[in-house]
Amino acid sequence: MQWDRESVFRFLWENMAVLNLPPDGFTRIISVRPVVRHGPNGCIVRETVVEYMQQINTLSSMLGSYDLARPEGMDTQTYIQLLGGGTMIFDDYGSLKYMISNSVLGKDQQKRIDALWESGHFENGHRGARRFADLHLRRVTGRGPVTRGEAW
């Protein structure tokens, strides 16, 4: 598991329940990197850092099955991507030492959906994605927050 994405994926697949990963999420290993560093006692420590991503593609009508609410006014056939991921550190023997993650079904997912809806991200197909980029541009340039339905 020090370099092989398939081995890491197999580890995730076999331990989804223990790692609290939803089994219906598409899981992709982003990177597997061996790391050598000095430990607190000065000895050399070999570890492997793994980054992964999870994605669930669904319709807004199915959000309830994930304990999420469809924003008021959103069409039931709106396509939504739920995103999450994490980083794991394995020791030299392949044992999981540390894991930090943002679950694809985590508590912040509802905030993300609501914010994207308010910014107009889900309207007019790809035009919504452009609006999301404009949201960040407005924040950086100091033009203030964007509200749903605002003229661009």
N, C-alpha and C positions, 0 to 999 in steps of 0.2 A: 504493500500500500504506500510505498514511498514515492512512487512515480506513476502508477497505473490507475487511470480514471475508472476502468472497469472494476477493479478490485474495490475501490472506494465506493462506487455505485452499488456493488453487491453488498458491502457493509451497511450502507444506508437502507437498502431494500430489506435486508434481513433484520434490521433493528429499528424499523419505522415506529413501532409502538413505544419502544423504550426511549427513542429520541423525540417522541411527540411530533412526528411528521405525518400529515394526512396521506393515506395511501392513494387517493384519487388525484393527487397533484402530479403534474409532469415534473420530474426531477432531472436536473442537468448539473453535472460536475463542471464548474467553471475552470478551476485550476487545482493542480496537485504539485506542491513545491517542497522539496527537501530543504531543510534549514539547519545550519550549524551555527551555534552561538556559545558564548561563555555563560555558564551557570553562576549562581550567587556565590558558590564556593571556588570559582575559578576554573572548574573542570569544563571540558567541552561537552555540550549537550546537542544531540542530534534529534531533530523533530521533523514532522511533516505537517505542513499547513495546507488545508483543503478548503476551498470555497465552493459552495453549491447554491443553486437557485431552484425555487419551486414555483410553478405556475398552474393555475386552474382557470380554464376558459369556460365561461358559463353565460347564460342569459340572465337578465335582471329578475325574471320571474322565478329563477331557481335560487336566488340569494337566501331565501328563508331556510333552505336545507343546509346552509352553512352558518346559521344563526346570525345572518346579516339582513338588514332591511333595505328594501328598494327605496331610494329617495322619492319623495312626493312629486308626482308629475312625470316621472320617468316611465317610458313605454316598457311594457313587459318583455318585448323582444330585443331590448338593447343588449348588445354584446359587451361583456365585461371580462377583463383579465384581473385575476387576483394574483398578486406577486409577493414572494417572500424569499428568504434565503438565510445563509449563515456561514460561519467560519468554524472549522474544527482544527484542533491541534492534536496530533498523535505522537506518542513517544517513540523511541527507537525500536520498540518491540511491536508496534502496531496497535497499542492500546490507546483508546480515546482518553486524552488528558484534560481537554478543555473544549467547551462548545459555547458559542454565542449565536443566537439566531433571532430572526424576525419572522415569525410563523406566517405562512400564506393565509392562515385563518386566525391570525392574532387579533388582539383587541384594537389595534390601530387601523385595521383594514376598513372598518366602517367609516372612520374619519377620512381616510383616503378616498373612498367612494363618494362621500358627501362633498368633499372639497373639489373633486374632479367634476361632479355634477354642477356645483355652483359656478365653476369657472367656464362651463359650457363645453367641456371636453367631449361629451358623448353626442353632441349635436352635429348634424350634417357630415357624418363620416369622418374623413381625415381632416376636415377643416377644424374639428374639435381639437385634434392634436396640435394644430397650429396655434389655437387659442391658448392651450396649456403653455406652449413656449412663450407666447406673448405675456402670459401672466407673470412669468419670471422676468421678462424684459421690463415690464412695468414696475416690478418690485425693485429691480436694480437701478432703474432710471429715476425712481422716486415719484412716479406718476400715480401711485396709490393702488389699492386693491381693485380687482375686477369683480363685478357682480354679474350674476346670470342675467342674460338678456341685454346687457349693455352694448351699445354700438361700438364697433371697433373702428 
